[in-house]
Amino acid sequence: MSLHLHWYLPTNGDGRGIVGSGRAGSSGIGDSEAVERPPDIDYLGQIARSAEQLGFEAMLTPTGSWCEDAWLTTAALSQVTSRLRFLVAFRPGFLSPTLAAQQAQTFQRISAGRLYLNVVTGGDPVEQRRFGDYLSHDERYARTAEFLQVLRGASGGTPFDFTGKYFQVQGATSRPSRWGTPPVFFGGASPAAEDVAAAHADVYLAWGETPPQLKERLDRMREKAAAAGNPGLRFGIRLHVLGRDTASQAWDEANRMIENLSPERIASAQADLAKMDSVGQRRMQDLHGGRREDLEIYPNLWAGYGLVRGGAGTALVGSHEQVAERLEEYHALGIDHAILSGQPHLEEAYWFAEGAGRLLRRRGIVKEVQPPVPVSGP
């Protein structure tokens, strides 16, 4: 299977330094001093149109109180793009699954089938409580499992009944679109998250750990998915990229990004991140331990982002050839989707697409993106 390349939409702002993704506690991760470009619709549209021109398949939008709403932003951007898909992240505990089915089908109609769903259970209790959610970690994943059952049932075009611990619906339905129900992307590193993904996801997402670490998890997920009756589960990875014409140029840029990070800022960010109950976040922190030294944890895999950024904390750094080689290595493990980013997102989209991306296309690893095809008649 080909490798699908996606880019990131920085609805929390952009800049030449490390801009955080999310807030833990009260102080914030990747504070606003790194935001040099606000996420206004003109700038986001510039990134989206460039990503489409450069051949990316879709754009991931984050979710949380620290960024613009993903549904509204991407619906607007669907009108200034023609082929680009949107991987819309949302929290299943914050809206009705029947309403989510209706929103998804509406999005499919207005965008001509260009929606992917990224269901984010949430790993920050402070952020969850901000939206009125007080469930424990494993309870949130149990609720997500029920949410996905109702979402799929309500998307079928016929009345759907469901009675569970967290949701009860009678006659749930939404008007189906010609393009069908969007595929569900879902991530999480805890046993509870893995069980939900194995049973209900179309694509299981992982943050950028080393290939040996990732292979162990993918092997386990294949076994779980087969046992859950979902043998077609596919896999994706979330990474930052920093490719240049030479490796030394890339590493110089990586070092520039963290040279002005004070020990106090790093310590504050790590303390906030430690308050989260996300297993994936702990795994990201374990890769660097808060140290500025020895951040290359695998050839061309750099953990510098994770010093002050929540969520995905690693980047592929090196020459275009080296970045392409690492992505081929992940693809050989079974990764079919690579969700990439780099700061600033506009310029780095060009660096990657005209560098490593071009090499991957020449080798047949990445194919040209085709427009969505309706699954049913009008």
N, C-alpha and C positions, 0 to 999 in steps of 0.2 A: 504494500500500500504506500502511496505517496505521502510525503511529509507536508502538512498544511501549515502555512505561515500566517500568523496573526500579529497585529500590533496593538498598542495600548493607547487609550484615550485619557489624557491627564485632566480629568474633571476636577481635580484638587489643585490645579496650578502646575506650572512648569518652570524650569530654570536650568542653569548650567551646573548647579550643585545637586546634592541628593535631596530631592523633595520627598517628604514622607508620604506614606500610604496609611492613613488611619490615625486614630488617637487612642492612646491608652492612658488611663488615669485622668488627671486634670491638666497636665502640662503640655501634652501633645507630642507626637513623634514627627521628626523632620520638620521642625517649626517653620513658620512662615518666612523667616529670613532667607530661605532658599528659593522662595517663589518670586521669580522675576517677571513671569508672564501669567496674568490672571486667566482663569478658564472661561473667557467670554466666548460667545458663540462664533465670532469671526475667526478667532485663533483655532478653536477646536475644529471648525469647518475646514480651515487650511490644512490641519493635520489629516483629517479624514479624506479630503480630496487627494492629498499627496499619497496617503497609504493606498488608496484605490489605484492611482496612476502607477505606483510602484509594484503593484501585483500582490499586495497582501489580500488575504481572503476575508478577514473580519477584524473588528476592533473590540477589545475588551474594555468595558467601562466599570469602574469600581462602584461600591455601594457603601454608604455610611453618612453620618452627619457632617463629615469633614469634606464632602465633595458634592457636586451638583447631582440632582436626581438622574439616575441612569435612564429610566424610561422616557422622561421628557426630553432629555438632551439628545438621545439617539433617534427618537422619533423626528425631531427637528432636522438632524443631520441626514436622515434617510432621504430628505427632500433635496439635498444638494449633492447627493451621490447617486449612482445608478446601479452599481454592481456590488459594492462593499457591503458585507454583512456586519451585524452588530451583536456582540456577545454581551448581553445585558445582565449584569449582576444584581441580585435582589435578595432580601432576607425573607425566608418563608414564614417566619413568625410574625411578620408585620402586616400581612394582608391575607385576605381570604383566598384559598386555592382556586375557588370558582372564579373570583375576580381576576386572579392571575391568568387563568385559562382564557378569559375574555380579553384581557389586555394583550396576551400573546397572539391570539387569532386576529385581533384588530391590527396589531403591528404587522403581522404577515400580509394582511390585505393592503395596507397603505405603503408597504415597502416592497411588495411583490416577492414575498418569501425570504426576506433577508434577516431573519431573527434566529439567534441561538440564545439559549437560556443558561445562565450561570447561577445556580442556586447556592447561596452562601449562608450556611447555618449560623455562623458568627462564633468568634472565639474570645471576645473581650466583654466580660460581665458589665463593665462600666458603660460601654457602648450599648449593650443590650438593654440595660436599665434605662438608658436615655430614651429609648423607644417604648418603655413600659413592659419589658420582658424580664421576668425574674426566674425563669426556669434554670435548672442546673445544666451542666455540659451535656451529659448523656440524655437528659430529658429533651433538650433542644434537638438532638439528632433523632430521637424517637418521634418527635413532632414532625421533623422533616420527612421521615419515611411516610407518615400518613399524608402529609401535604402533597407529596409527589404522586401517591396513589389517587388522590382526589383530582389533582391537576390533570393527570392523564385520563381519568374517567370522565371528567367534565369536558374534555377536548374531543370526545368521540362523536358528538353530534346527536347522541341519544341520552335521555335522562339517566343519571347515575346516582345511586344511593350508597351511602357509606356511614358506618358508625364506628368510631374509634375513641381513643382516650382524649384526643385533642381536637378532633373535628367530627362533626356530624352534619351530613347534608342529605337532602331529599330532592331528587330530580335535578341535580346539578348538571348544567350543560352550557355550552357556548356555541355560537354559530361557527361551524368549521370553515377554514379558508381552503382555497385550492392547493395551498402549499403544505398543508398538514401541520401536525404538531411539531414545533421546533425541537431539535435534539437538546438534551439536558447535559450540561457540563457540571461536574460536582467534585469538590476536593475535600480533604481532611485526612489527618494522619493518625487519629486515634482509632482503636478497635471499633468504637461505635460509628465513627464516620466511614470506615472501610466497609462495614456491614451494610450501611445505607447505600453507598456507592455500588457495591457488588450487586445489590438487588434492583436498584432503581435508576442508575445513571446510564447514559449513553457513552459519555467520555469521563474518565476519572482523571482529575488534575492533581499534579504534584508540584511543589516548589523545587527549585533547582539544587538538589543534593548531588553528590558525586555519583557517577554511573554505578559503581558497586553497591552503594546504598540504595539507589533507585531500583536496581535489578532485583534486590531482595524483596522490595515492596511490590513490584509488578508481578513477580512470581506468586506471591501470596494472594494478590488481588485476582489473578487469573483463577486460582483454585477456589476462592470465595465466590467469584462470579459464576463459575460453572456449577457450584453447589446450589447457588440461588436461582438457577435457571436463566442466567444472563450471559451465555458464553460469548456473545458478540461485543462485550465491553471493550472499548478502545481507551487509549491513554494519551494524556497531554502533559506538557511541562511548561512552567511559568519561569522565565528567565529575563534578566536584563542583558544587553549586548553592548560591547564597545570594541568595534573592529576598525582597524586603520590599515594603511598600506604596508606598514611594518609593525612588528610586535613591539618594538621600543616606543614607537609613537603611541600605541594603544596603552601601554603601561604608564607612560608619562601622563597621559590624560587621566587614567585611573588614580594615580597618586595625587594629581592636582585636585580631584574631586574631594579627597579627604584631608588634604594638607592643612586646611583651616578648621577642622573639627577639633574643638577643645576637649580635653579629658572630661571636663564637667558636662559638656553636652552629650558625649557618648555615655557617661555614667548615668545621666538622667534618663536618656532614652532606654538604656538597658533595664533600669529599675522599673520604668513604666511597662515595658514589654514583659517583664517577669511577672507582673500582676495578672496577665492574661491566662486563661485556662486552655489555650490552644496548644495541642501537642505539636502541631506543625511549627508554631512559632518557637517553641522550646528547641525543636530540632534545628531551626535556623540559627538560634543563638548559640547552640552548642558547636556550630561550625567555626566560630571565631572566638567565643568566650569573652567578648568585649575588648579583645586585644587589637591593636593597630598593626602588629607584626604578624608575619606568616599568614597573610590573608589569601594566598593562592593555595587552596585546599586540595586541588587536583589540577593537572595541567590545564591552564587557561580558565579555570573556574575560580572566581574571586569573590570573597565574602564581604567586601567592603561596604556594599549597600546596607547590609544588615546591622552595621554599627549604629545607625540612627533611623533606620526605616523599618516599620512593621511590615509583615507579609513577606513577599518574595524578597530575599536578601542577597542573592548571588547573581553574578554577571559572567558572561563569557567574554574574556579579554584577550586580545591578540591580533595577529594579522588576519586578513580576510580568510586566508587559507586555513589558519588554525581554528577560527570560529566555525567555519564550515565543517572541518573535521570533527569538532566536538559535537555539533548537531547531528552529523552522520552517526557518531557513536551512540548518541541517545536514540536516534531512529532505529538503529540495529537492535536495541533492547526492546523495541515495540512501541516507541513514542510516535504517534501519528499527527499530533498537533503541538506546535510550538508557539506559545504566546509570549511575544518579545516586547521589550521596551528599552529606551535609552534616553538620556537627558542631555540637551533638550530633545523632545520627542520628534519635532519636525526635522531637525538636522540629522539625528541619528537614524531616522527611517531611511534617509537617502544613503548614509554611510553603509548601513546593513544591506539594503536592497541592491545597491550597485556594487557591493563587495561580496560578502559571503552568500547573499541570496542569489546573486548571478551565478556564482560557482555551483551552487546546489541545483539550479535549473539546468545548467549545462550538463551536469552529471545525471540528470533524470530523476533526482531525488524529489524535487519539487516540480509539479506540473502547473501549467497555466490555469488560472481560476476560471471556472465556468459559471454562468449565471444560474440561479435557482430554477429548477424545473418543477412545474405543478405536478402534484400527485393525483389530482382528479380534475374533472372538467369544470366549467364555470358554474 
